[in-house]
Amino acid sequence: MVATLIRLKKDLTFNAFNQSGWHILGTVFAGLYGLGIVGMVFSAQVMAGGAEVIDSQFIRTSSVLMGSAVFLLWLIIPVFISGADAAMNPRQFITYGIPRRGLILGLALTGLVSIGAVLTLVWLIGQVLHWRWDPAATATALLTLPLLLITFSLVSQAVTTSISAWLSGRRSRDFLAILALSLMVMIYPIMVGLQSAFSSLSDAVPSVVDFLTLTPLGAGAALPADAAAGHWGAFALRVGILAATVGLAVLVIRAALVKITERPAVHGSAGPKDAKGLGLFARFPATPWGAVAARASTYWLKDSRYGGTLVVIPAFVVLAIVMYSQLGQPWILLALGPVVGWMLGFAISADISYDHSAFALHITSGVSGTADRAGRLIGLLSFGLPATVLASLIPALMFTEPVTTLALVGVSLGLLLSTAGFSCLVSARFTYPVPRPGDGPLSQPSGSTGRLMIVQLGMLVATLILMLPEVILVIVWLLSDASLWGWLLGIGAVLKGLALVWIGVRLGARVYERSQPELFQAVSQY
């Protein structure tokens, strides 16, 4: 049965490449990116292990830090993909009567049939070469290579199975995915906070490394260092930590499988909650564009695929403030407003794709292209305008002058309007696979990576081109040092943004009305 599960995972992995050329292109790009990062790490490991003067403490520190990072990735990645339709989810095997022991072993081994496992194997081989200057350490690194691989896979499977068993609800999955994304954005402020607890970074690193070696994160990576130094008591302790981690992961997987297969959750039979009022539909005008704006705003508040952006923006603001306080570079805060404006304006570039089958409502009700484009735009601007203004005013509270503040607010709003207007055209012309309703906000359907990258890269280039007038005015303002150019920059950016909104809505409406059947067929197929 274990061999059957491995063959199934292999077939599913290779059959995914038969879906579309975009999927192949995206996978190749992602693989090359990961291979490039791991290749640099591998080269550093080889050079450090072959240096004429060996710094054993440095090699130990780098090994533990890299090992902890790899372990952490195996823990975090399942949270990111928990909303995806994973073919190897344990729930898929409930009706087959597979023995629990064989299912646990099979799921652990199928986790090694992935690009991430291959990249991890390359790093582990580099770990062996990292310690090649000491025979005991080399032998230990070689012997722990398969042990660490299976440990990573078991821990990752424990996270995936636990989410499937106890956090299978949509809100739970969405919360975990958004929390993971927020933590990724906030990792720099977290590290700064840890560093501030010590007098300097050089004081912090040894203490952090010593702590990590006593946790499952760094215990396995520290074994070669203990063997090289002859610290066999510490060696035995870390082997015990690693063995306990494997045992705990197996117990968690077993308990989760019992929950899934023998004690499934019984959903209550209570009916839906009584609706009170019309919600946001009572807040917008009783017009076609008002109905579209109310529906779009409801999605922003209740659909996690949209709401993830709203959660990340505050974390992004905190990140910028912390970076400015540490680096002292004004451009970090000056760029905050324009970046937030661009992020929000870009957010509606796939609004029709996100509709999925609900897009039929717009077709069957005869909503005009202008009402559809304007409604979605107004739904975004109802909160996008104040959010962008607040982000652009943060530098004003700290160091900017009135003219600079005016110019910064104008540029931020101009970029929001320009990007949103361009998105009104792009979303009516280009569609691509996005997470379906009910899926996690960070999951991506198979075959979407390549097309998604091309469309987003094209939009980025286009928005940069659209911002050339503002860039020219900034250069002239800096060279002349006349406040008049600051006023022209702020006011001109807003006027240009309004013009691009008008053009985007008009052209998007024409494309929308001309290609409604094709758009519905595309989003339904995705």
N, C-alpha and C positions, 0 to 999 in steps of 0.2 A: 504493500500500500504506500509506503514511503516513496519507493521508486516511481509509482504512478503519479503521486503528487508533484514530484520533481519534474517528471516529463510534462505534466499539465502546465506547470509554471513556465517551462522552457517553450512549449508550443504557444502559449498565450503571449509570451514576450516577443517571439519572432513573428507571430501572426499580426501583431499590432503594426508592423512595418508595411503590411499589405493594404492598410486603410487609405493612405493618401501620401502624396509626395511631401506635403507640408509637415506631416508627422515625422517623416524620415529626416527632413531638413532641421526641424527643431531638435530632434534627438541628437543628431550629429553635432549641432552647435552646443547643446548642453553637455554632451560627452567631451567635446574638445575643450570647453571651458573648464570642466572639472579636471580633465587630464592635465591641462596647463597648470592649474593650481597645485595638483598633487605632484606634477613633474618638477616644479620649483622646490617643493618641500623635499622630494626625493633627492634632488641634486644637492640641496643643503645638507641632508643627512649623509650622503656619500662623502662630501668634502670635509665635513666635521669629523667623520670617523677616520679619515685618512690624513689628517693634519700631522705635521711633524711634532708639534707639541700638543699633547692631548689634555684638554681641560675637562676632567671627569664631571665636575660640578655643573659646568655649562651643558654638557651632553645630557646629564640627568635632568636638569631643569627643562631643557627643550623637549626631551622625550615625554616627560610627565605632562607638560602643557599641551603638546600636540595630541597625546593619547587622551587627555581629558576632553579636548575639543572634539575629537572623533567620536568618543563615547556620547557626548552631549548631542551631536548631530543625529546619531542613531536613536536617541531619545526624542528629539524634537520633531524630526521629519514625519514620523507617524501621526503626530498631532496636526501637521499641515495637510496631510492627505486623508485625514479621517473622514472627511465628507465625500470623498471620491467613491465611485462604484468599484471597489476593489474586488477582483475576481477571486482572490484567495482569502476573502473574509470568511472566518469560521462559520458564519451563518449560512454560507452557501453549501455546507456539507452536512447540515442537520439530517436530511432525509436519507443519507447514504449508509448510516450505521457504521461509520469508521471507528475502530477502537480508539479510545482516548489517547493511549500512549503513542500509537502510531501517528495520530493526528498532530500531537504536540511535536514529535520529532520531525514529521513531514513539514509542518509549517515553519519550524526553525531552519530546516535545510533549504526550503524554497526561498527564504529570505536572502540566501546567498546567491540566488540567480537574479542578479540586478547589477546595474551600472555602479551603484554605490558600493556593493560588495567588491567589485573589481578594483575600484579606486582605493578602497580600504586595504585590499591585498597588496597593492603597489606600495602603500605607505608602510605596511608591516614588513615587506621585504626591505624597504629602506631602513626600517628600524633594526633589522639584522645587520645590515651594512654599517649602520650608525655605531654599533658596538663591536665591530670586527677587530678592534685593537685588543680586546680581552677575550680569551677563549671561553671562560665561564659565562661571561655576559652574552657572547655570540650564541652559545648553546642554549642559554635560557631564552633569548629572543626567538630562536628558531623553534624551540619546543612550545613556547606560548603563542606562536602565530596562529595555529588552528584553534587553540583555546580561546583567544581573544575574538576571533571571527565568530565562533559559535556563541560566545557570550554576547557580543553585539547583536547578533540576530535574535537570540532568545529575549533579550531585554526589549528590543524593538517590537517583537511579536507580543510580548507581555503588555506593552502600551496599547498596541492595536487591538488586541483581544479584550482588554479592559474597557476601552472606549466602546467597543461593539456590545459588551455585556451590560455595563452599568451606565454608560453615557451615550446610549444609542438614539436618544431624542434629538430632534433637530436643533433645539435651542442649546443643548449641552454641547453638541459638536461645533456649532457656530461659535459659542463662547470660547471653547478651547482653541479654535483656529485663530480667532481674533486676538486672544490673549497671547498666543505664541508669536503672532506678527508684531504685537505691541512690544513684547519683550525683545524681539530682534531689533526693533527700532531703538529701544531704550538701553541696549547693551552698553553703549558708550557712556551714558550718564551713570549706569550702574558701576562700570569699571572705574570711573572718576571718583565715585563715592567710596569705593573700596580703597582706591589709592590715597584719598585724603585721610583715611584712618591711619595711615603710616606716614612717617616723616618724609620718605622718598620712595620712588619706584624700586630702587635697589633694595630697600628694606622690606618692601611688600612682597616681592617675588619669592624669596626663599620661604617665607612664612606661608604664603599661598600654596607653594609646591609641597611643602611638608604636610599641609592639611589635606591636599588632594590625594597624596599617596596613602592616606588612611581612609579614603572613600572609594567606592566602586569606580569612580571616574578615573582616578590615576593609579590605582593599585597595580593593575596589570602592566602598565607602561613602566612602573618603577622596579619591576622584578629584575631586569638586567643590571640596573645600577646596584641593587643589593648584592647580586652575585659577584659583580666586579669588585665591590668593596669588602666582600666577605662578611656582610651583615646577615647571617643566616637566621637569626631570630626574627628580624624584620621581614626577611624573605618568607619565612613560614607564616607570619602574621598576614602578609599581603596575599599569599596563596589562599589562606583561610577566608579573607574578605572576598576574593574572586570566586571561590567555591560557594560561599554563602549567597553571593549575587546570582550565580547560576541556579542554585537551589530555590531561592526566592522567586526568580523569574518563572521557573517551572511550576511552582505552587500557584503563582498568580494566573498563569495560563490555564492550569488545570481547573482552578476555581471559576475562572471566566467561562471555560467550556461547559462546566456543570451548569452554570447560570444560563447559558445560551441554549443548551440541548435538553436539560432536564427540568429547569425551573424558569421557563420563559415568562416574561412580564405579562400580566393580564391587564389589558387596558380597560379602564372603566367604561360603563355603558351610558354615562351621563351625556345628555345631548349638548349641542353647542350653546355657548353662553348667549344670553339675550342681548341683541344689539341695541345700543342706546344712541339715538341720534344718527346723523350722517357723517360724523367725524370731520375730516378735512374737506369733504364735499360741500359742507355747509359754510366753509370759510372762503371758498373761491366762488366767483360769479357763475351763475347757472347758464353757461355758454359752452360750446364744444371745447374751446381751448381751456376754459376753467375746469371742466371735467377731466381733461387730460392732465392738467397741472395738479389737480387733487389726487389723481391716481398715482402720478409720478412721485409726489411728495409722500404719499402713504408708503410707497416702496422704499423710499429713503429712510423712513422711520422704522419699518417693520421687516424689511427684507435684508438679511445679513449680507447678501452679496453687494448691496449698496452701502449698508451701514458700516462695513469694514473701513471704508474711506474716512467716515466721520470719526471713527475711533483712532485711526492712525494719525490724523492731523494734529490733535493735541499732543500726542507723543512726539511728533515731528517738531512742534514748537519748543517743547521742553529740551529736545536734543539740540536744537539750534542755540538756545540760551546757554546751555551747559558748555557747548563747544566755544561760544564767544567768551564766556567767563574764563575758560582755560587757555584759549589761544590768543584772545585779544584782537581778533581780526574783525573789523566792522562789516566787511562784506557778507559775513555769515548771517547777520541779522538783517542787513539791507536786502539780501536775496530771499528772505523768508516770505514776505508778502507776494512777490511775483511767483515763487514756486507754489505756494498754496493756491493762488489764482489759477495757475496752469493745471495743477492736479484736479481741482474742482471742474474746470472747463473741460478737461479731457475725460472726466468721469462719465459723461453722457455720450461718448463716442460709440458705445455699443448698446444703447438703450433699447433698440429694437431687438437685438439679439437676446437681451435679457428677458424680453417679453415672452419668448417661446410661443406656445400655442395661444396665449392671451392676446397676441397681436391680431387674432381673428376678430376681436371686439372692435378694433378700429376699422377693419375692412367692412364687416357686416353692418356697422352703424353708420357708415358713410362719412366718417370724419375726414375733413379736407386736409390736404397736406399742410397748409398754413396753420390750421388749428393744432394738428399733431406736433409740428415742429415748435410752434410758439408755446404750447402747453408744457411740453417737456423742458423747454428752456426756462420758462417762468418758475416751474417747480424747483429747478436747480438754483436760480437766482434768488429765490425767496429766503434761502439761508446762506447761499454762496457769497452774496454781496456783503452782508455784515461780517461773515467769517474772514473774508479777504481783507476788509478794512481793518479789523482788529489785528490781524497778523501783520499788516503793513505799519500799524501804529506802534508796535512794540519798540522799534528803534527810536521813535520820537520820544518815548518815555525815558530813554537812556542817554542819547547823545546827539540826535539830529536837530538841525535848525528848521524853522517853519517852511522855508522854501523847499528844502530837501524833503521834508515830510509830505508836502503837497505833491511834489514830483513822484515820490515813492508810492503814495496812495493812488495817484493817477495811473502810474505804470502797472501797478498790481491789478487795479480794476480793468485797465485796458487789456492786459493779458488774459484775465478771466473772460471778458466779453469776446475778445478775438478768438480764443481757443474754443469757447462754447459755441460761437457762431460757426466756426469751422467744423466742430463736431456735429452740428445740425446737418451739415452736408455729408460728412463722412458716414454717419450712422445710417443715412438713407441710401448710401451707395455701396458700402462695404459691410458685410456681416461675417462673423466667424464664430466658431463654437465657444460657448461660455458655460459656466456652471448652470445646470438646470435648476428650476425652482425646487427648493428643498435640499439641494446639495450645499456643501460647505462653501464659504466665500473664497477659499484658497484652492479649491479643487479645480482641475482643468480637464475637460473631456479629451479622450485620446484623439490625436490628430490635429489639435488646435495650436500647438506651440509655434510651428513655422509661420502659419498665416498671421497669428497674433503678433509675432515679432516683426513681421514685415509691415503690417498696418500701423503698429505703434511707432516703429522707427520712421515710417513715412510721415506720420503726424508730427513727430518731434522735429524732423527736418523742416516741415512746412511751417510750423509755428516759429521756429528760429528765423526763417525767411521773412515771415510776417512782422517780426519784431525788429527788422533792420532799420526802419525809420527811427524808432526809439533809441537804438544803439547809436545811430549817427548823432541824434540830438544830445545824448549823454556825452559823447566825445567832444562835441562843439561846446557844451556847457563847461566841461572840465578845462578845456583849453582857454576859453574866454573868461571864465570865472564871473559871468554876468548872471544875476538872478533871473533876468528875463527868460533865459533859455530854460530854467527850471520850471517856470510857469508854463511856457510853451510845451515842455515835455509832458507835464501832468495833464494839462487840458487836452493836448493833441492825442495822447494815448487813449483817453476816454472817448473822444470823438471818433477816432479810428476804430476803436472797439465797437461802438454803436453802429458804425457803418458796416463792419464785418458781420455783426449780428443780423442786420437787415438783409445783407446779401446772402448770408448762410441760410436764413429762414426761407427766403424766396427761392433760392436754387434748390435747397433741400426739399421744399414743398413740391417743386416740379419733378424732381427725381422720385420722390415718394409716390406721387399720383401716377407716374408713368410705370412704376415697377412694383406695385402692390402685390400682385400674384406671385412674382418671383421672390419678393422679400418673405412672404408668408411660407412659401415652399422651402426656402433656405433655412429659416429659423425653426420650422417644424422638423426638418431633417436633422438639424443639429441636436 
